[in-house]
Amino acid sequence: MNAPPLPKAGPRPSRVSKWRALVLVLVHVAIGLHILHWRLAGETLGPLEPSEAISFSRDSVISAGLVFFLLSGATTLIFGRFFCGWGCHLLAMQDCCLWLLKRFGIRPRQMRSRVLLLVPIGAFLYMFLYPAFYRLWFGLGFEERSTEFVVQGFWDTFPPWPIAILTLLLTGMAIVYFLGAKGFCTNVCPYGAAYGGLERFSPLRVRVTDACQQCGHCTQVCTSNVLVNVEVRDFGMVVDPECMKTLDCISVCPNDALHIGAGRPAIFARQSVREGGTRKPRMAWWKVTRWRSYSGWEELMVATLFLLAFFTFRGLYGSVPFLLALGVAALMAYGALQVLRLAYKSTVKVQNYSLKQTGSLTGAGYVYCSFSLLTLAFWLHSGYVHYHRAAAERGYDSLSPVIAEWFNGPAELSDGDLELAERALEHANIAMRLSPLSLFPREHWELAMLTGWLELVLGDEESFQANLLEASELRPEDPVSHDGLANFHASAGRVEEANRWFQLATEVTPEDPERWIRWSHWLASAGLPERAREVLDDGAQAGAAEGQLLQHLGRIELGFGLLDEARQAFERAIEVDPSLVEARLSLASLYCEAERFAEGLELYELVIESAYDDMSVRLSATLAATILGDLERAEHHAQAARELAPGRPEPLVALSDLASRRGDEAEAERLRKEAERRATFLGR
């Protein structure tokens, strides 16, 4: 399927390119206004990025990004890939880079690797379908959904500025130059795989009339690398899913033979009879079978190099995101393959530059090899750092159960745990020493935190403090390091230092009730109840959930035996937040202790209605109803307790007591003996 020779005279300028450029400029203006609104308001609509849809597959979170992805997919199913051509900011960047290259007389050729064509599909499966299948396989399901349309941390899912600049350079200029126009879309983009699959079912396509003379102007202007004239000749329409409906081909047709029209989707396209005398369906993997730029073993090398580069750079310095790692891997695979080809091919070219001619390296070849050596050194260095960083994190994760409970009483570590901590610390020190941490403050912060906790496990409290102090200075807006130092000083009884770090942690996240609760809990356990109450009051004034703070105040009052004060705190907590189960249960218990059984029973039954139904609550309700003389109600709760815990003796004891109160001594004796048998069995 070869296109006829293109005419020497170029096609007339596209009439739609300026309109598309204007639309893409407006898209970027809208993005800028979105960011500006977040900066001014402190919160805004979540990022309208398809990647945000991962939160649903992974955590059942319905976000603005998910809705945007579904809507753009629905429009693609109907209208084709107009969104890619007219609304994607990344495609706009690639088109801008292509325009710049052409201004310098460079017309990039497309890299026609069959292996890289499969990358977008694999990336889509990994990003969106794998987490969903994982949840379904382990029975997690998607029932407990939550929504997250308005966010405060708008930039949380975006990389830091060095990575953002690198993304622009690599996914823009470098990929376009080495892999061709829209090289990122063809060889990397997982959303393109999804949109491309939906596009095959779209009835609206570029179609042709009998006025077509196969001049080839349409193919010449197509920046999506579609052989437009070949496809309309063989199928009567464009069937390539890479068609992004930029409409340049329609605009430049000298005979106005091309148009957007409705009809049979590409998935049902048939080749013309004149092509080989057969009619066969268009195959989804057509390009994989058509491209022959690389031999089978070269494609295997591309796959190997791609995977090595991907696993080297993904997550490097805690900053390289998934999509950027895919782009870097594609570039690395292409560049390394050209170096390997120099060893066995007599002629090797990279775009318009000849690296080797008639068996000898050219000047460009020497430059390319020198640059490749530097790139290889960077690749090896990155892999070495990544290995030590991952090894340190694995060791830390293995020790995390011990670390999480450290301040509740340092555990006696086994020799194996001590050896693991020492190895992890050694790996962490190597990663910290070799990483360009000044460019990646988040990575510096994480390594400082990790190193500090490992030092503490190994008994070096001074190094722990030094590392967490460094972490708190690197990211003062992150309260985790403040929490660590607060707990460290609290466990040592240093009240002033502990209060200072608890204060810093709550200043960073004033609306988080858990930090106020932890601070007040420590103050109460240190024998400072008045100060604990003041902290909870401060938390309520700062905007933390008042109901949760009052519930904890009730716990504190109970701990000091102040039952009336505890009851008042729990009552106020329920008034503020009726959903607080613990406050209801504690208040019900206090009512029963004060012989206010009717009020206690009412609260127990409200807890049961709120779906917090377990044996102990049912038995408490049984006791309250029994004391009130409502034996029918008591038996209802006792039977429910028996159904909830059929193997436990306690419900049988309650039912035995109720049978005795009814005068049925035989039934009471039977239930009592059954309860004794179960208690004996459980005691073995």
ABEGO torsion letter per residue (X at the ends): XBBBBBBABBBBBBAAAAAAAAAAAAAAAAAAAAAAAAAAAGBBBBBBBAAAAAAAAAAGBBBAAAAAAAAAAAAAAAAEBAAAAAABAAAAAAAAAAAAAAAAGBBBBBBBBAAAAAAAAAAAAAAAAAAAAAAAAAGAEAABBBBBABBABAAAABBBAAAAAAAAAAABAAAAAAAEBGAAAAAABAAAAAAAAAAAABABBBBBBAABAGAGAAAAABAAGBBAAAAAAAAGBBABAABAGAGAAAAABAAGABBBBBEBBAAABBBBAABGGBBBBBBAAAAAAABAABBAAAAAAAAAAAAAAAAAABGBGGABBAAAAAAAAAAAAAAAAAAAAAAABABBBBEABBABBGGBBBAAAAAAAAAAAAAAAAAAAAAAAAAAAAAAAAAAAAAAAAAAAAAAEBBBBBAAAAAAAAAAAAAAAAAAAABBAAABAAAAAAAAAAAAAAAAAAGBAAAAAAAAAAAAAABAABAAAAAAAAAAAAAAGBAAAAAAAAAAAAAABAABAAAAAAAAAAAAAAGBAAAAAAAAAAAAAAGBBAAAAAAAAAAAAAAAGBAAAAAAAAAAAAAABAABAAAAAAAAAAAAAAGBAAAAAAAAAAAAAAGBBBAAAAAAAAAAAAAAGBAAAAAAAAAAAAAABAABAAAAAAAAAAAAAAGBAAAAAAAAAAAAAAAAAAAX
